[in-house]
Amino acid sequence: MRHLSVILVAGFLLVGLPALSGANPPDIPDGWHKVYQFNLIGHPGEYTGRCGEGNRVFVERDARGATMLITDGDSWDIVECNATGHNRAEMTTRDAGHYAVFVRMLGRPGGHLNVCVNTYEDYLAGETLCLVGEFDLTRGHGQSRFGLLPREIFDASLEDLMWEMDTNSDFRIAQFRVYEIPEE
């Protein structure tokens, strides 16, 4: 009888696991479907590896003014992953107005990321006023939570955008998740 109880409990747990693995984190509304994710990774120095299919962007820890160009494309994708040294990362987005982007900081407590977003044209003209938007994240103690970012900082449908990124020496990783907003 005892073995039967253990088998029944194990069976119920196995049936429930697939439902849990597909569930959204608590900060993301039920019914929203994740379509893309990428990681911004703090690298200890200049990155010399390859991008591969990793959906990741490398930026130096303690970076000042690292850049990533956001362009309009056919999909959400990392085109160039290296934002270290004098390199510029590049990302394409698609229909940013139909998607919600959430971010959370992982890694060491105290890790910091600041992103200033301008149009590419303003960036080339030397304007660094964060005209499109800005976000500032610091990794605290305890569980990391997702927060919603403004869509404008990903919307390159009218003109290309330039992210200027500053990090500190404790910055390790920022995880971005893109969810399609369901039509009501």
Secondary structure, 3 states (H helix, E strand, C coil): CHHHHHHHHHHHHHHHHHHHHCCCCCCCCCCCEEEEEEEEEEECCCCCCCCCCCCEEEEECCCCCEEEEEEECCCCEEEECECCCCCEEEEEECCHHHEEEEEEEECCCCCEEEEEEEEHHHHHCCCCCCCCEEEEEECCCCCCCCEEECHHHHCCCCCCEEEEEEECCCCCEEEEEEEECCCC
